């Protein structure tokens, strides 16, 4: 299916997309589940493919990113993290691994450098003051929704894209559905009112795929069971489609992250 704004590029025709199956998980033990997820993601990355992981809660970021950095090298992969929460608490209810702590685990353990961790869409009570101190001390790049409101999503996207290229050229994209306002996709784990819109998020995801060498993508915190409208599933599919379209555009030699096909977009007066 061609993308509505970039012409006749169909990622299914440019990329080879394979359903590689499910990682076995223990629903009562995230710690045990981490090992099987890590093995499967590392196997895909080691084969030279791009693992696309659909979860599950955001604790998946830890085994997903560790697996990718095991293959491409510690400190050699940057992370672009779309989320309403910073997910970097030291412990969550006394647990080292949780959906609220993967960022701190990855940075403290040296899998990803703080300056190569770019967070977009923060919009909750976390991070708080002490959290921001830790983020600044580790040079984490971050963009609150308030920044998007003040300067516009295009200015923030331009800044975030530049940050993504400041260091490793290989990028892992982590998308938490709660980066969106729940009006767009109510079926998520921990919704936060006042989040980003799909008009802001979709072009950012596509631009990242165009500009960077993507070595992994995860989509987490989707919970369609609590959304009888079906739109959360539609939005989630479109998120992945935007990233994959960007990757396909890059494979086709398109390097402009703002690219729109003029033959599909620009219509002169009387062209109809």
MOHU-V220673 format. One record per pair of residues at least 24 apart in sequence whose C-alpha atoms are under 10 Angstrom apart, sorted by the first residue. I is the first residue (numbers start at 1). J is the second residue. If there is no record, write none. Layout:
i=I j=J
i=I j=J
This chain:
i=2 j=245
i=3 j=241
i=3 j=242
i=3 j=245
i=3 j=261
i=3 j=264
i=4 j=260
i=4 j=261
i=4 j=264
i=4 j=265
i=5 j=259
i=5 j=260
i=5 j=261
i=5 j=262
i=5 j=263
i=5 j=264
i=5 j=265
i=6 j=245
i=6 j=246
i=6 j=249
i=6 j=258
i=6 j=259
i=6 j=260
i=6 j=261
i=6 j=262
i=6 j=263
i=6 j=264
i=6 j=265
i=7 j=260
i=7 j=261
i=7 j=262
i=7 j=263
i=7 j=264
i=7 j=265
i=8 j=261
i=8 j=263
i=8 j=264
i=9 j=245
i=9 j=246
i=9 j=248
i=9 j=249
i=9 j=252
i=9 j=261
i=10 j=241
i=10 j=244
i=10 j=245
i=10 j=248
i=10 j=249
i=11 j=241
i=11 j=242
i=11 j=243
i=11 j=244
i=11 j=245
i=11 j=246
i=11 j=247
i=11 j=248
i=11 j=249
i=11 j=251
i=12 j=241
i=12 j=244
i=12 j=245
i=12 j=248
i=13 j=248
i=14 j=244
i=14 j=245
i=14 j=247
i=14 j=248
i=14 j=249
i=14 j=251
i=14 j=252
i=15 j=244
i=15 j=245
i=15 j=247
i=15 j=248
i=15 j=251
i=16 j=49
i=17 j=49
i=17 j=50
i=17 j=52
i=17 j=244
i=18 j=49
i=18 j=51
i=18 j=52
i=19 j=52
i=20 j=44
i=20 j=51
i=20 j=52
i=22 j=53
i=22 j=54
i=23 j=53
i=30 j=59
i=30 j=60
i=30 j=95
i=30 j=97
i=30 j=98
i=30 j=99
i=31 j=59
i=31 j=95
i=31 j=96
i=31 j=97
i=31 j=98
i=33 j=59
i=33 j=60
i=33 j=63
i=34 j=59
i=34 j=60
i=34 j=61
i=34 j=62
i=34 j=63
i=34 j=64
i=34 j=97
i=35 j=63
i=35 j=67
i=36 j=63
i=37 j=62
i=37 j=63
i=37 j=64
i=37 j=67
i=38 j=62
i=38 j=63
i=38 j=64
i=38 j=65
i=38 j=66
i=38 j=67
i=38 j=68
i=38 j=70
i=39 j=63
i=39 j=64
i=39 j=67
i=40 j=64
i=40 j=67
i=41 j=65
i=41 j=66
i=41 j=67
i=41 j=68
i=41 j=216
i=42 j=66
i=42 j=67
i=42 j=68
i=42 j=69
i=42 j=70
i=42 j=71
i=43 j=67
i=43 j=68
i=43 j=71
i=44 j=68
i=44 j=71
i=44 j=216
i=45 j=69
i=45 j=70
i=45 j=71
i=45 j=72
i=45 j=215
i=45 j=216
i=46 j=70
i=46 j=71
i=46 j=72
i=47 j=71
i=48 j=215
i=49 j=215
i=49 j=216
i=50 j=172
i=50 j=213
i=50 j=214
i=50 j=215
i=50 j=216
i=50 j=217
i=51 j=172
i=51 j=214
i=51 j=215
i=51 j=216
i=51 j=217
i=51 j=218
i=52 j=172
i=52 j=173
i=52 j=215
i=52 j=216
i=52 j=217
i=52 j=218
i=52 j=219
i=52 j=240
i=52 j=244
i=53 j=174
i=53 j=216
i=53 j=217
i=53 j=218
i=53 j=219
i=53 j=220
i=54 j=175
i=54 j=217
i=54 j=218
i=54 j=219
i=54 j=220
i=54 j=221
i=54 j=222
i=54 j=236
i=54 j=240
i=55 j=176
i=55 j=218
i=55 j=219
i=55 j=220
i=55 j=221
i=55 j=222
i=55 j=223
i=56 j=99
i=56 j=189
i=56 j=218
i=56 j=219
i=56 j=220
i=56 j=221
i=56 j=222
i=56 j=223
i=57 j=98
i=57 j=99
i=57 j=100
i=57 j=176
i=57 j=188
i=57 j=189
i=57 j=190
i=57 j=219
i=57 j=220
i=57 j=221
i=57 j=222
i=57 j=223
i=58 j=83
i=58 j=87
i=58 j=98
i=58 j=99
i=58 j=100
i=58 j=101
i=58 j=102
i=58 j=103
i=58 j=174
i=58 j=175
i=58 j=176
i=58 j=189
i=58 j=218
i=58 j=219
i=58 j=220
i=58 j=221
i=58 j=222
i=59 j=87
i=59 j=97
i=59 j=98
i=59 j=99
i=59 j=100
i=59 j=101
i=59 j=102
i=59 j=103
i=59 j=220
i=59 j=221
i=60 j=97
i=60 j=98
i=60 j=99
i=60 j=102
i=60 j=174
i=60 j=218
i=60 j=219
i=60 j=220
i=60 j=221
i=61 j=87
i=61 j=98
i=61 j=99
i=61 j=101
i=61 j=102
i=61 j=103
i=61 j=105
i=61 j=106
i=61 j=172
i=61 j=173
i=61 j=174
i=61 j=175
i=61 j=217
i=61 j=218
i=61 j=219
i=61 j=220
i=62 j=97
i=62 j=98
i=62 j=99
i=62 j=101
i=62 j=102
i=62 j=103
i=62 j=104
i=62 j=105
i=62 j=106
i=62 j=111
i=63 j=102
i=63 j=106
i=64 j=172
i=64 j=174
i=64 j=216
i=64 j=217
i=64 j=218
i=65 j=102
i=65 j=103
i=65 j=106
i=65 j=111
i=65 j=112
i=65 j=172
i=65 j=173
i=65 j=174
i=65 j=215
i=65 j=216
i=65 j=217
i=65 j=218
i=66 j=105
i=66 j=106
i=66 j=109
i=66 j=110
i=66 j=111
i=66 j=112
i=67 j=111
i=67 j=216
i=68 j=111
i=68 j=171
i=68 j=172
i=68 j=215
i=68 j=216
i=69 j=111
i=69 j=112
i=69 j=170
i=69 j=172
i=69 j=215
i=70 j=111
i=71 j=215
i=72 j=170
i=72 j=215
i=73 j=111
i=73 j=112
i=74 j=109
i=74 j=110
i=74 j=111
i=74 j=112
i=74 j=113
i=75 j=107
i=75 j=110
i=75 j=111
i=75 j=112
i=75 j=113
i=75 j=114
i=75 j=116
i=75 j=167
i=75 j=168
i=76 j=111
i=76 j=112
i=76 j=113
i=76 j=116
i=76 j=167
i=76 j=168
i=76 j=169
i=76 j=170
i=76 j=171
i=77 j=111
i=77 j=112
i=77 j=113
i=77 j=116
i=77 j=117
i=77 j=164
i=77 j=167
i=77 j=168
i=77 j=169
i=77 j=170
i=77 j=171
i=77 j=172
i=77 j=213
i=77 j=214
i=77 j=215
i=77 j=216
i=78 j=111
i=78 j=112
i=78 j=113
i=78 j=114
i=78 j=115
i=78 j=116
i=78 j=117
i=78 j=118
i=78 j=163
i=78 j=164
i=78 j=165
i=78 j=166
i=78 j=167
i=78 j=168
i=78 j=169
i=78 j=170
i=78 j=171
i=78 j=172
i=78 j=173
i=78 j=214
i=78 j=215
i=79 j=103
i=79 j=112
i=79 j=113
i=79 j=114
i=79 j=115
i=79 j=116
i=79 j=117
i=79 j=118
i=79 j=119
i=79 j=164
i=79 j=168
i=79 j=170
i=79 j=171
i=79 j=172
i=79 j=173
i=79 j=174
i=79 j=214
i=79 j=216
i=79 j=217
i=80 j=116
i=80 j=117
i=80 j=118
i=80 j=119
i=80 j=120
i=80 j=141
i=80 j=142
i=80 j=160
i=80 j=161
i=80 j=163
i=80 j=164
i=80 j=171
i=80 j=172
i=80 j=173
i=80 j=174
i=80 j=175
i=80 j=205
i=80 j=208
i=80 j=217
i=81 j=117
i=81 j=118
i=81 j=119
i=81 j=120
i=81 j=121
i=81 j=122
i=81 j=142
i=81 j=172
i=81 j=173
i=81 j=174
i=81 j=175
i=81 j=176
i=81 j=179
i=81 j=218
i=82 j=118
i=82 j=119
i=82 j=120
i=82 j=121
i=82 j=122
i=82 j=142
i=82 j=143
i=82 j=173
i=82 j=174
i=82 j=175
i=82 j=176
i=82 j=177
i=82 j=178
i=82 j=179
i=82 j=180
i=82 j=196
i=82 j=201
i=82 j=205
i=82 j=219
i=83 j=119
i=83 j=120
i=83 j=121
i=83 j=122
i=83 j=123
i=83 j=124
i=83 j=144
i=83 j=174
i=83 j=175
i=83 j=176
i=83 j=177
i=83 j=178
i=83 j=179
i=83 j=180
i=83 j=192
i=83 j=195
i=83 j=196
i=83 j=220
i=84 j=119
i=84 j=120
i=84 j=121
i=84 j=122
i=84 j=123
i=84 j=124
i=84 j=125
i=84 j=126
i=84 j=127
i=84 j=144
i=84 j=145
i=84 j=176
i=84 j=177
i=84 j=178
i=84 j=179
i=84 j=180
i=84 j=181
i=84 j=190
i=84 j=191
i=84 j=192
i=84 j=193
i=84 j=194
i=84 j=195
i=84 j=196
i=85 j=119
i=85 j=120
i=85 j=121
i=85 j=122
i=85 j=123
i=85 j=124
i=85 j=125
i=85 j=126
i=85 j=127
i=85 j=144
i=85 j=176
i=85 j=178
i=85 j=179
i=85 j=190
i=85 j=191
i=85 j=192
i=86 j=119
i=86 j=120
i=86 j=121
i=86 j=122
i=86 j=123
i=86 j=124
i=86 j=125
i=86 j=126
i=86 j=127
i=86 j=128
i=86 j=131
i=86 j=132
i=86 j=135
i=86 j=142
i=87 j=126
i=87 j=127
i=87 j=131
i=88 j=126
i=88 j=127
i=88 j=131
i=88 j=132
i=88 j=134
i=88 j=135
i=89 j=126
i=89 j=127
i=89 j=130
i=89 j=131
i=89 j=134
i=90 j=131
i=99 j=220
i=99 j=221
i=100 j=126
i=104 j=134
i=104 j=135
i=104 j=138
i=107 j=135
i=107 j=138
i=107 j=140
i=108 j=138
i=112 j=168
i=113 j=138
i=113 j=139
i=113 j=140
i=113 j=167
i=113 j=168
i=114 j=138
i=114 j=139
i=114 j=140
i=114 j=141
i=115 j=139
i=115 j=140
i=115 j=141
i=115 j=142
i=115 j=163
i=115 j=164
i=115 j=166
i=115 j=167
i=116 j=140
i=116 j=141
i=116 j=163
i=116 j=164
i=116 j=165
i=116 j=166
i=116 j=167
i=116 j=168
i=116 j=171
i=117 j=141
i=117 j=142
i=117 j=163
i=117 j=164
i=117 j=171
i=117 j=172
i=118 j=142
i=118 j=143
i=118 j=160
i=118 j=161
i=118 j=163
i=118 j=164
i=118 j=173
i=119 j=143
i=119 j=144
i=119 j=160
i=119 j=174
i=120 j=144
i=120 j=145
i=120 j=147
i=120 j=148
i=120 j=156
i=120 j=157
i=120 j=160
i=120 j=175
i=120 j=179
i=120 j=196
i=120 j=201
i=121 j=145
i=121 j=146
i=121 j=147
i=121 j=148
i=121 j=176
i=121 j=178
i=121 j=179
i=121 j=180
i=121 j=194
i=121 j=195
i=121 j=196
i=121 j=201
i=122 j=146
i=122 j=147
i=122 j=178
i=122 j=179
i=122 j=192
i=122 j=195
i=122 j=196
i=123 j=178
i=123 j=179
i=123 j=180
i=123 j=181
i=123 j=192
i=123 j=193
i=123 j=194
i=123 j=195
i=123 j=196
i=124 j=179
i=124 j=191
i=124 j=192
i=124 j=193
i=124 j=194
i=124 j=195
i=125 j=192
i=144 j=195
i=144 j=196
i=145 j=179
i=145 j=194
i=145 j=195
i=145 j=196
i=146 j=194
i=146 j=195
i=146 j=196
i=148 j=196
i=148 j=200
i=149 j=196
i=152 j=200
i=153 j=196
i=153 j=197
i=153 j=199
i=153 j=200
i=153 j=201
i=153 j=203
i=153 j=204
i=154 j=200
i=154 j=203
i=154 j=204
i=154 j=258
i=156 j=200
i=156 j=204
i=157 j=200
i=157 j=201
i=157 j=203
i=157 j=204
i=157 j=205
i=157 j=207
i=157 j=208
i=157 j=257
i=158 j=204
i=158 j=207
i=158 j=257
i=158 j=258
i=160 j=204
i=160 j=208
i=161 j=204
i=161 j=207
i=161 j=208
i=161 j=211
i=161 j=212
i=161 j=257
i=162 j=211
i=164 j=208
i=164 j=211
i=164 j=212
i=165 j=211
i=165 j=212
i=168 j=212
i=168 j=213
i=169 j=211
i=169 j=212
i=169 j=213
i=169 j=214
i=169 j=215
i=170 j=212
i=170 j=213
i=170 j=214
i=170 j=215
i=170 j=216
i=171 j=208
i=171 j=209
i=171 j=211
i=171 j=212
i=171 j=213
i=171 j=214
i=171 j=215
i=171 j=216
i=171 j=217
i=172 j=208
i=172 j=212
i=172 j=213
i=172 j=214
i=172 j=215
i=172 j=216
i=172 j=217
i=172 j=218
i=173 j=205
i=173 j=208
i=173 j=209
i=173 j=214
i=173 j=215
i=173 j=216
i=173 j=217
i=173 j=218
i=173 j=219
i=173 j=243
i=174 j=216
i=174 j=217
i=174 j=218
i=174 j=219
i=174 j=220
i=175 j=201
i=175 j=205
i=175 j=217
i=175 j=218
i=175 j=219
i=175 j=220
i=175 j=221
i=175 j=236
i=175 j=239
i=175 j=240
i=176 j=218
i=176 j=219
i=176 j=220
i=176 j=221
i=176 j=222
i=176 j=236
i=177 j=219
i=177 j=220
i=177 j=221
i=177 j=222
i=177 j=223
i=177 j=232
i=177 j=235
i=177 j=236
i=177 j=239
i=178 j=220
i=178 j=221
i=178 j=222
i=180 j=235
i=182 j=232
i=183 j=231
i=183 j=232
i=184 j=231
i=184 j=232
i=184 j=234
i=184 j=235
i=185 j=222
i=185 j=223
i=185 j=224
i=185 j=227
i=185 j=229
i=185 j=230
i=185 j=231
i=185 j=232
i=185 j=233
i=185 j=234
i=185 j=235
i=185 j=236
i=186 j=222
i=186 j=223
i=186 j=224
i=186 j=226
i=186 j=227
i=186 j=228
i=186 j=229
i=186 j=230
i=186 j=231
i=186 j=232
i=186 j=233
i=187 j=221
i=187 j=222
i=187 j=223
i=187 j=224
i=187 j=225
i=187 j=226
i=187 j=227
i=187 j=228
i=187 j=229
i=187 j=230
i=187 j=231
i=187 j=232
i=187 j=233
i=187 j=236
i=188 j=220
i=188 j=221
i=188 j=222
i=188 j=223
i=188 j=224
i=188 j=225
i=188 j=226
i=188 j=227
i=188 j=232
i=189 j=220
i=189 j=221
i=189 j=222
i=189 j=223
i=189 j=224
i=189 j=226
i=190 j=221
i=190 j=222
i=190 j=223
i=191 j=221
i=198 j=235
i=198 j=238
i=198 j=239
i=201 j=239
i=201 j=242
i=202 j=235
i=202 j=238
i=202 j=239
i=202 j=240
i=202 j=241
i=202 j=242
i=202 j=243
i=203 j=239
i=203 j=242
i=203 j=243
i=203 j=246
i=203 j=257
i=203 j=258
i=203 j=259
i=204 j=239
i=204 j=242
i=204 j=243
i=204 j=246
i=204 j=257
i=204 j=258
i=205 j=239
i=205 j=240
i=205 j=241
i=205 j=242
i=205 j=243
i=205 j=244
i=205 j=245
i=205 j=246
i=205 j=247
i=205 j=257
i=206 j=239
i=206 j=240
i=206 j=241
i=206 j=242
i=206 j=243
i=206 j=244
i=206 j=245
i=206 j=246
i=206 j=247
i=206 j=248
i=206 j=249
i=206 j=257
i=206 j=258
i=206 j=259
i=207 j=242
i=207 j=243
i=207 j=245
i=207 j=246
i=207 j=247
i=207 j=249
i=207 j=250
i=207 j=255
i=207 j=256
i=207 j=257
i=207 j=258
i=207 j=259
i=208 j=242
i=208 j=243
i=208 j=246
i=208 j=247
i=208 j=250
i=208 j=257
i=208 j=258
i=209 j=242
i=209 j=243
i=209 j=244
i=209 j=245
i=209 j=246
i=209 j=247
i=209 j=248
i=209 j=249
i=209 j=250
i=209 j=251
i=209 j=255
i=209 j=257
i=210 j=243
i=210 j=244
i=210 j=245
i=210 j=246
i=210 j=247
i=210 j=248
i=210 j=249
i=210 j=250
i=210 j=251
i=210 j=252
i=210 j=253
i=210 j=254
i=210 j=255
i=210 j=256
i=210 j=257
i=210 j=258
i=210 j=259
i=211 j=246
i=211 j=247
i=211 j=249
i=211 j=250
i=211 j=254
i=211 j=255
i=211 j=256
i=211 j=257
i=211 j=258
i=212 j=246
i=212 j=247
i=212 j=250
i=212 j=255
i=212 j=257
i=213 j=247
i=213 j=250
i=213 j=251
i=214 j=243
i=214 j=244
i=214 j=246
i=214 j=247
i=217 j=243
i=217 j=244
